[in-house]
Amino acid sequence: MNEPSEADSGIDPGWPEEAVARLVGALAPQPTATVTPGQTLVTELGYDSLLLVQLSFELEDLFSVVPVGPEDAPPIGSVGEVQNYVVSKIRQGQAIVPEPGAVTECLRRLADGPAS
């Protein structure tokens, strides 16, 4: 049985990329609402190794990415590389397109910080 496509779901085809950009911006050391595909995670956005691991876990949770080994981990270069990785996982049926409400809730949780 075929999974519904992005077009069938009524979600904008550019939504996965936008959701990734929002997540990347929210996790950056200096959170920003605007990131571009060409920005580098480490050099331009200030990600360190801990934030890269957190980004990987957040992507897994938000997009329900099938867990992978180190050889298939998300790229750590640019925002666009992360976006392409997530879209390829969706196309391979190894991830889902999250609803906008799920993205909003994830971003709210990240903004609130860890529970005391």
LOSE-413896 format. One line per 5 residues: number of its first residue (from 1); their letters; for each residue z, x, y of N, C-alpha, C, O. Coordinates in steps of 0.02 Angstrom, whole numbers. Each point is the difference from the previous one (the first is absolute). Layout:
NUM) A) Z X Y Z X Y Z X Y Z X Y ~ ...
// end
This chain:
1) MNEPS) 0 42 -58 0 -42 58 0 44 62 37 49 3 ~ -78 -65 46 -6 40 61 57 -16 48 21 -57 8 ~ 4 110 25 50 -8 52 -35 -26 63 -59 16 11 ~ 92 -55 31 -31 -22 62 -14 59 45 39 48 4 ~ -96 -50 29 -18 53 46 35 -12 67 29 -53 11
6) EADSG) -34 104 33 29 -8 67 -32 -60 35 35 -38 34 ~ -101 30 -42 -35 -55 33 25 -67 -26 8 -48 38 ~ 4 44 -104 23 -63 -31 71 -18 24 17 -59 2 ~ 23 109 16 69 -13 18 8 -27 71 54 -23 18 ~ -107 26 22 4 -22 69 30 53 45 11 -13 59
11) IDPGW) 2 73 -85 27 55 39 -58 42 26 -47 14 -37 ~ 51 5 100 -51 42 31 -13 62 -43 48 32 -22 ~ -111 -15 10 -15 59 -41 29 65 28 11 47 -39 ~ 2 -43 103 31 60 29 76 0 -2 32 47 22 ~ -4 -101 -50 73 -6 -1 35 56 -38 51 25 24
16) PEEAV) -75 -4 -83 37 55 -34 6 63 43 53 31 2 ~ -107 -13 32 2 59 43 49 -10 58 38 45 17 ~ -38 -105 12 47 -14 54 72 2 -24 43 27 34 ~ -31 -55 -93 68 1 -28 23 72 -12 58 16 14 ~ -102 27 -40 18 70 -10 15 33 67 50 36 6
21) ARLVG) -92 -48 44 11 30 66 67 -22 29 36 41 28 ~ -19 -104 -35 64 -25 26 58 34 -36 50 20 32 ~ -55 -12 -97 53 31 -39 7 74 20 56 24 11 ~ -112 11 -6 2 71 19 31 7 69 42 44 11 ~ -61 -87 36 29 4 67 74 -15 1 37 31 38
26) ALAPQ) -16 -79 -78 71 -19 -2 44 54 -30 57 8 21 ~ -83 29 -69 40 52 -33 0 66 37 41 44 -14 ~ -86 -35 62 -5 64 36 66 15 35 36 -46 20 ~ -19 110 -12 63 18 33 6 -31 70 55 -19 20 ~ -110 14 15 -2 -36 64 -44 -61 -13 -60 2 12
31) PTATV) 90 -58 -36 -41 -58 -19 -50 -20 54 16 1 60 ~ -75 -18 -82 -54 -19 45 -37 -59 -28 -10 -5 -61 ~ -11 -40 104 -38 -58 -22 -74 16 -9 -36 -39 -30 ~ 14 96 57 -70 17 -3 -11 67 -34 21 52 26 ~ -52 -54 -84 -23 61 -33 -74 -8 -14 -25 -55 -7
36) TPGQT) -10 111 3 -71 -2 -14 -15 36 -65 39 42 -22 ~ -95 -59 -10 -17 31 -64 -3 76 3 13 34 -50 ~ -31 -6 106 -7 73 5 64 38 11 1 61 -5 ~ 54 -96 19 63 35 12 27 28 -65 -3 -31 -53 ~ 31 92 58 30 31 -59 73 -20 -4 35 -6 51
41) LVTEL) -12 -3 -112 69 -22 -11 50 53 22 48 -16 35 ~ -59 78 -55 49 52 14 -6 27 71 48 0 38 ~ -107 24 -20 -9 34 64 6 -48 60 36 15 48 ~ -71 -71 -51 -2 -44 58 55 -53 1 25 -18 53 ~ -7 -8 -112 50 -53 -2 70 24 -17 48 -38 3
46) GYDSL) -42 102 -23 66 29 -10 33 -14 -67 61 8 -7 ~ -99 -29 -43 29 -13 -66 24 66 -30 -31 52 7 ~ 88 -56 -42 24 56 -40 -3 -21 -73 -22 -55 -15 ~ 44 99 -29 -7 -15 -72 39 -63 -20 -23 -38 -42 ~ 81 27 71 40 -59 -17 -36 -64 22 -1 -49 -38
51) LLVQL) -27 49 98 -37 -59 23 -63 -12 -41 -19 -58 -10 ~ -14 111 -13 -59 -9 -42 18 -34 -66 -36 -43 -24 ~ 93 63 -4 24 -32 -62 17 -73 15 -18 -45 -39 ~ 52 32 94 17 -69 18 -63 -42 10 -3 -57 -22 ~ -47 86 56 -63 -36 10 -31 -18 -67 -25 -56 -9
56) SFELE) 26 103 -38 -28 -13 -66 36 -59 -34 -32 -44 -29 ~ 99 43 32 38 -54 -30 -13 -67 35 -7 -51 -33 ~ 3 53 100 -13 -62 37 -70 -27 -16 -9 -61 -6 ~ -40 105 -1 -67 -22 -19 1 -32 -69 -31 -52 -11 ~ 67 84 -36 6 -27 -67 29 -71 2 -25 -45 -33
61) DLFSV) 79 37 71 33 -65 4 -42 -52 35 -10 -55 -26 ~ -16 71 85 -36 -49 40 -65 -22 -32 -17 -59 2 ~ -20 107 -30 -65 -16 -29 4 -8 -76 -52 -8 -32 ~ 111 10 4 9 -4 -73 -46 48 -36 -32 -18 -50 ~ 29 79 75 -42 52 -30 29 17 -68 60 11 -7
66) VPVGP) -103 -8 -43 20 20 -66 26 72 5 -36 43 25 ~ 98 -29 -47 27 68 5 -47 51 -32 -31 -13 -52 ~ 27 70 84 -46 52 -23 37 66 -7 57 8 22 ~ -90 39 -54 27 67 -6 -19 41 61 -36 -24 44 ~ 61 85 -40 -12 43 58 -75 12 13 -20 10 57
71) EDAPP) -20 -11 -109 -72 13 8 -36 -57 37 -56 10 23 ~ 87 -68 -17 -31 -56 34 45 -28 55 -3 -60 16 ~ 43 103 13 44 -20 55 -40 -12 63 -55 27 7 ~ 81 -67 39 -36 -11 63 -11 67 36 41 45 -3 ~ -98 -41 38 -13 62 38 48 7 59 28 -50 24
76) IGSVG) -18 111 -2 47 11 55 -35 29 62 34 27 44 ~ -100 -34 -39 -36 27 57 1 -45 60 42 8 44 ~ -88 -55 -42 -7 -43 58 16 -73 -17 4 -19 -59 ~ 5 -20 111 11 -72 -8 -59 -31 -38 9 -41 -44 ~ -70 61 62 -60 -26 -32 -2 15 -75 -24 -41 -39
81) EVQNY) 47 99 20 2 17 -72 48 -46 -37 -14 -21 -56 ~ 71 6 87 48 -46 -32 -31 -70 -4 6 -33 -51 ~ -39 12 104 -33 -66 0 -52 -3 -55 -3 -49 -38 ~ -39 100 31 -52 1 -51 31 -1 -70 -26 -33 -45 ~ 81 69 36 35 1 -64 23 -70 -20 -12 -22 -56
86) VVSKI) 44 -13 103 25 -67 -14 -57 -48 -15 4 -39 -47 ~ -57 41 88 -57 -45 -11 -32 15 -68 -20 -47 -35 ~ 15 110 15 -29 16 -66 44 -27 -56 -26 -24 -51 ~ 92 27 59 45 -28 -51 -8 -76 -5 1 -28 -54 ~ -10 -5 112 -11 -72 -1 -65 -16 -37 -2 -45 -42
91) RQGQA) -51 81 58 -65 -11 -32 2 13 -75 -37 -31 -38 ~ 79 78 16 7 15 -71 47 -48 -36 10 5 -60 ~ 19 -52 97 47 -47 -30 68 31 -13 39 -27 -39 ~ -24 83 71 64 35 -9 48 -11 58 52 32 4 ~ -71 -78 41 43 -18 57 -22 -69 24 -54 -24 -18
96) IVPEP) 95 -6 59 -17 -66 28 -1 4 76 29 46 30 ~ -61 -94 1 1 -6 73 62 -41 18 6 -58 -20 ~ 40 87 59 60 -37 17 -14 -54 52 -44 8 42 ~ 81 -61 -46 -4 -52 51 28 27 66 44 43 -1 ~ -69 -67 57 27 24 65 75 -8 6 33 43 29
101) GAVTE) -5 -96 -56 73 -9 3 38 54 -37 54 20 22 ~ -82 4 -77 33 54 -38 0 65 40 48 38 -1 ~ -103 -26 38 -3 60 41 50 -5 57 36 48 15 ~ -33 -106 17 48 -11 55 71 11 -25 40 33 34 ~ -23 -60 -92 67 9 -27 15 73 -15 55 24 13
106) CLRRL) -103 12 -41 8 71 -14 13 39 64 46 41 3 ~ -85 -54 48 7 35 64 67 -17 33 32 44 30 ~ -10 -105 -36 65 -21 27 56 38 -36 47 25 32 ~ -52 -21 -98 50 36 -40 3 73 21 54 29 6 ~ -111 2 3 -2 70 20 29 10 70 35 49 13
111) ADGPA) -50 -95 33 26 5 68 76 -9 2 33 30 42 ~ -7 -72 -87 72 -12 -1 39 60 -29 60 6 12 ~ -94 37 -49 32 58 -29 41 -18 -62 1 -58 -20 ~ 31 107 -9 39 -12 -61 60 -45 13 31 2 53 ~ -16 -43 -103 59 -45 5 63 41 -5 4 50 -36
116) S) 46 -71 74 65 37 -2 43 -26 -56 56 25 -9
// end
